[in-house]
Amino acid sequence: MTRRSVVSVLSFALVLSAVSLQAQSKDAVEKALQTKEQAGWQAWKDNNSKAFNDILPDNAVNIAGGMMDTGKSNIIKDMASDNCAVASFSLSDFAYMWLDKDTVLMTYKASQDGTCGGKKIAPKVIASSIWQKQGGKWVSPFHQETITSAM
């Protein structure tokens, strides 16, 4: 094997190992973000609006339940005042689209049983959240839910 061939094979092996490491890294990030998303739903169920301080940036947008809230303080204030009673929820079918190395669009299905402001909430939604790495930590500047009957 010539020196050029050896260098080519080694270069190709390095590229393959870098792709593998990047995939492993993305998988780990996706798993961590799914855990954060589920923790957010649990905080909502537990009426723990303070838990959102760590995952929402100041310019966050939340579209759910027929309302749009903008700004971290407004979202937290509305969550605290919604008087939601959530009996249960479940999240499934997570998918991830990497928009760049620090931004992930997460989509999933959610089933929920509860009321907010005395009104029954939609039992099934398709949700999307954008997660972005800011200042070394992952935060969610955008969350949206679409009511659906098919799941």
C-alpha positions as CSV (number, residue, x, y, z in Angstrom):
1,M,0.0,0.0,0.0
2,T,1.4,3.4,-0.9
3,R,1.8,6.2,1.6
4,R,-1.0,8.1,-0.2
5,S,-3.3,5.1,0.2
6,V,-2.5,4.8,3.8
7,V,-3.2,8.4,4.4
8,S,-6.5,8.2,2.5
9,V,-7.6,5.2,4.5
10,L,-6.7,6.8,7.8
11,S,-8.4,10.0,6.8
12,F,-11.6,8.1,5.9
13,A,-11.4,6.2,9.2
14,L,-11.1,9.5,11.1
15,V,-14.1,11.0,9.3
16,L,-16.2,7.9,10.1
17,S,-15.2,8.0,13.7
18,A,-16.1,11.8,13.9
19,V,-19.5,11.1,12.4
20,S,-20.1,8.3,14.9
21,L,-19.1,10.5,17.8
22,Q,-21.3,13.3,16.5
23,A,-24.2,11.0,16.3
24,Q,-23.6,9.7,19.8
25,S,-23.4,13.3,21.0
26,K,-26.7,14.2,19.3
27,D,-28.4,11.1,20.8
28,A,-27.3,12.1,24.3
29,V,-28.5,15.7,23.7
30,E,-31.8,14.5,22.4
31,K,-32.3,12.2,25.4
32,A,-31.5,15.0,27.8
33,L,-33.8,17.4,26.0
34,Q,-36.6,14.8,26.1
35,T,-36.0,14.5,29.9
36,K,-36.2,18.3,30.2
37,E,-39.5,18.4,28.1
38,Q,-41.1,15.7,30.3
39,A,-39.9,17.6,33.4
40,G,-41.7,20.7,32.1
41,W,-44.9,18.8,31.6
42,Q,-44.5,17.4,35.1
43,A,-44.0,20.8,36.5
44,W,-47.1,22.0,34.7
45,K,-49.1,19.0,36.2
46,D,-47.7,19.8,39.7
47,N,-48.5,23.6,39.3
48,N,-44.8,24.3,39.8
49,S,-44.4,27.4,37.5
50,K,-41.1,28.3,39.2
51,A,-39.5,25.2,37.5
52,F,-39.8,27.1,34.2
53,N,-37.2,29.7,35.3
54,D,-34.4,27.4,34.3
55,I,-35.8,26.3,30.9
56,L,-37.3,29.5,29.5
57,P,-35.3,32.4,28.1
58,D,-36.6,35.9,28.6
59,N,-38.0,36.1,25.0
60,A,-39.9,32.7,25.1
61,V,-43.2,32.1,23.3
62,N,-45.8,29.6,24.3
63,I,-48.8,28.7,22.1
64,A,-51.2,26.3,23.8
65,G,-54.8,26.0,24.9
66,G,-55.9,28.6,22.4
67,M,-53.6,31.3,23.9
68,M,-50.3,32.8,23.0
69,D,-48.0,34.0,25.8
70,T,-44.8,35.9,25.0
71,G,-42.0,36.6,27.4
72,K,-40.8,34.3,30.2
73,S,-42.4,36.4,33.0
74,N,-45.8,36.4,31.3
75,I,-45.7,32.6,30.6
76,I,-44.8,31.9,34.2
77,K,-47.4,34.3,35.5
78,D,-50.1,32.7,33.3
79,M,-49.1,29.2,34.3
80,A,-49.4,30.1,37.9
81,S,-52.8,31.7,37.5
82,D,-54.4,29.1,35.1
83,N,-55.6,27.0,38.0
84,C,-54.9,23.8,36.1
85,A,-55.8,20.4,37.6
86,V,-54.0,17.8,35.6
87,A,-54.8,14.2,36.4
88,S,-52.3,12.6,33.9
89,F,-50.3,13.1,30.8
90,S,-48.2,11.0,28.5
91,L,-45.7,11.9,25.8
92,S,-44.7,9.7,22.9
93,D,-43.2,9.6,19.4
94,F,-40.5,12.1,19.9
95,A,-38.6,13.2,16.8
96,Y,-35.8,15.7,16.4
97,M,-34.7,18.0,13.6
98,W,-31.3,19.7,14.2
99,L,-31.5,23.2,12.7
100,D,-27.9,23.9,13.6
101,K,-25.4,22.6,16.2
102,D,-27.1,24.6,19.0
103,T,-30.8,24.4,17.9
104,V,-33.1,21.4,17.9
105,L,-36.8,21.3,16.8
106,M,-38.5,18.6,18.9
107,T,-41.9,17.2,18.0
108,Y,-44.0,14.7,19.8
109,K,-47.6,13.6,20.7
110,A,-49.2,14.2,24.0
111,S,-52.2,12.8,25.7
112,Q,-53.5,14.7,28.7
113,D,-56.4,14.6,31.2
114,G,-57.2,17.7,33.0
115,T,-58.9,21.1,33.3
116,C,-57.6,24.7,33.2
117,G,-59.7,27.6,34.4
118,G,-62.5,25.2,34.9
119,K,-62.5,24.0,31.3
120,K,-61.6,20.6,30.0
121,I,-58.3,20.7,28.1
122,A,-57.9,18.9,24.7
123,P,-57.1,15.3,25.4
124,K,-54.7,14.9,22.5
125,V,-52.2,17.4,21.0
126,I,-49.2,17.3,18.7
127,A,-46.5,19.5,20.2
128,S,-43.3,21.1,19.1
129,S,-40.6,22.8,21.1
130,I,-37.5,24.5,20.0
131,W,-34.5,23.9,22.2
132,Q,-31.5,26.2,21.9
133,K,-28.1,26.2,23.6
134,Q,-27.6,29.6,25.1
135,G,-24.8,30.5,27.5
136,G,-23.8,26.9,27.8
137,K,-27.3,25.5,28.8
138,W,-30.3,24.3,26.8
139,V,-33.4,26.4,27.0
140,S,-36.7,26.4,25.2
141,P,-37.6,29.7,23.5
142,F,-40.7,28.3,21.7
143,H,-43.4,25.7,22.5
144,Q,-46.6,25.1,20.4
145,E,-49.5,22.6,20.6
146,T,-52.0,21.7,18.0
147,I,-55.2,19.9,19.0
148,T,-55.8,16.6,17.2
149,S,-58.1,13.7,17.4
150,A,-55.9,11.3,15.5
151,M,-53.1,9.6,17.4
